[in-house]
């Protein structure tokens, strides 16, 4: 009995994978998915994690301060070259509906005394981005919610417009709740149903290891196709993965969608910012039928 017990214990002991096995792409992706269950990573997380002290704020993992003395290099880039900042942790709220209805209700949350509003001609045309302070409906100058930036989609000849409002993750829930109240958006239009992140152990069980003499092992799924690991994002740092992310109003026809972590946002600072954009982005050829 003691001998059988010893043999049984040896089978249950899990062997620690060597570094080469841990550094395989499929194992790295599974490990990264597991580590960002509670705190979502930005697209530039790996780059920042190697050079910055990371902090966990607002449901994200963000770079706080550099590990090296790079202040002079950043200042030199801002004054003479180009400096890029990742602002993808800012939350994007999308509003779609009739332009008159949008301006009517949004005007209750801002005032011309503080500066520009959503009705500014240059911003309303979709050429420029605007910024303002939002308040609770009909409560100005009290109950300020916080600063936001907004961008209108250019007109296409229709009365329906599309508006993107960028808010800080700490202010998102209060502003979203106020927007749903003034537009009477109570019914969820879409519910976010995502697959749970699988750990490396679970992925090992789901995949079959095919061995061939003289060749490396290749992991294949049940259908025999080659497994391609995919980065899985569950919701975002400010939203539960199984909550609704789009609401529509039956009375006003306005739809509000939460586009957090769906639209990346970068800030370029410096005199060469325009040159970097022109060299990076290429204009697409528009074909008319």
Secondary structure, DSSP 8 states (H G I E B T S, - for coil): -HHHHHHHHHHHS-----HHHHTSHHHHHHHHHHHTSSSEE-TTHHHHHTTEEEEEETTEEEEEEESS--HHHHHHHHHHS-EEEE-TTSEEEEEEEEHHHHHHHHGGG--GGGS--TT-HHHHTTSS-EEEEEESTT-TTSSEEEEEEEEE----SSSEEEEEEEE-TTTHHHHHHHHHHHTT--EEEEE--------HHHHHHHSEEE--TTS--EEE-TTS-B--------SBTTB-TTSEEEEE-TTT--EEEE-TTTS--EEEESTTHHHHHHHH---------
